[in-house]
């Protein structure tokens, strides 16, 4: 049945497992939380989803590095030292202009 659907849609043959892998990787790349991807795939363990299916590409690695650069450009060393550990995320969100 699957092959007939592919043929009818004029799509090349691709294994269902490969579609599943591509789907999960795309969801993570689009910043869908890994727990959501885990639930959709029906995995019992979050780590399985993230270790097996979610491939990290270079672009995904660049974003956190850019955010850290931004953070340290906006926060002086003095501000960083006096910022309470529990509030650093809130302070960062306020610097970025996030409303949450």
C-alpha positions as MATLAB code, in Angstrom:
seq = 'XXXXXXXXXXXXXXXXXXXXXXXXXXXXXXXXXXXXXXXXXXXXXXXXXXXXXXXXXXXXXXXXXXXXXXXXXXXXXXXXXXXXXXXXXXXXXXXXXXXX';
ca = [
       0.000    0.000    0.000;
       2.804    2.422    0.900;
       4.560    1.845   -2.419;
       1.302    2.451   -4.309;
       0.842    5.778   -2.498;
       4.369    6.838   -3.420;
       3.791    5.817   -7.022;
       0.456    7.640   -7.181;
       2.083   10.804   -5.788;
       4.957   10.391   -8.290;
       7.506   10.213   -5.467;
      10.667    8.108   -5.410;
      10.805    5.076   -3.142;
      12.063    5.877    0.333;
      11.937    3.554    3.320;
       9.441    4.467    6.050;
      12.288    4.411    8.575;
      14.148    7.029    6.519;
      11.037    9.246    6.436;
      10.748    8.911   10.210;
      14.410    9.851   10.671;
      14.090   12.841    8.327;
      10.901   13.992   10.043;
      12.420   13.953   13.520;
      15.589   15.705   12.379;
      13.572   18.427   10.624;
      11.381   18.920   13.705;
      14.447   19.412   15.922;
      16.015   21.756   13.343;
      12.799   23.816   13.417;
      13.207   24.028   17.204;
      10.303   21.739   18.080;
      11.071   20.551   21.607;
      12.587   17.072   21.668;
       9.978   15.888   24.163;
       7.247   16.687   21.618;
       9.129   14.782   18.904;
       9.546   11.850   21.321;
       5.808   11.749   21.994;
       4.927   11.897   18.278;
       7.349    9.075   17.468;
       6.047    7.035   20.405;
       9.405    6.530   22.098;
       9.392    5.674   25.785;
      12.712    7.442   26.352;
      13.589   11.032   25.390;
      17.280   10.118   25.084;
      16.549    7.561   22.384;
      14.814   10.194   20.293;
      17.573   12.743   20.688;
      20.508   10.311   20.339;
      19.256    8.231   17.432;
      16.994   10.432   15.355;
      17.942   14.049   15.933;
      21.092   14.795   13.986;
      22.922   17.995   14.925;
      24.194   19.942   11.964;
      26.630   22.869   11.901;
      23.866   25.478   11.670;
      22.293   24.116   14.847;
      25.649   24.466   16.626;
      26.146   28.051   15.454;
      22.948   29.406   17.035;
      23.907   28.779   20.694;
      27.375   30.205   20.061;
      25.850   33.338   18.531;
      23.476   33.733   21.476;
      26.360   33.462   23.939;
      28.330   36.075   21.996;
      25.297   38.378   22.108;
      24.873   37.777   25.819;
      28.453   38.657   26.689;
      28.414   41.735   24.444;
      25.389   43.095   26.328;
      26.303   42.109   29.881;
      29.377   43.601   31.486;
      31.564   41.405   33.675;
      30.361   43.370   36.712;
      26.710   42.668   35.848;
      27.494   39.001   35.276;
      29.210   38.656   38.672;
      26.363   40.271   40.595;
      23.583   38.475   38.694;
      22.079   35.787   40.874;
      22.386   32.333   39.386;
      18.643   31.716   39.637;
      17.847   34.907   37.721;
      20.375   34.819   34.882;
      17.868   33.401   32.388;
      15.263   36.011   33.317;
      17.891   38.765   32.983;
      18.934   37.399   29.592;
      15.329   37.280   28.373;
      14.839   40.890   29.461;
      18.010   41.930   27.595;
      16.709   40.183   24.474;
      13.339   41.839   24.868;
      11.404   38.598   25.376;
       8.098   39.178   27.124;
       7.995   35.831   28.943;
];
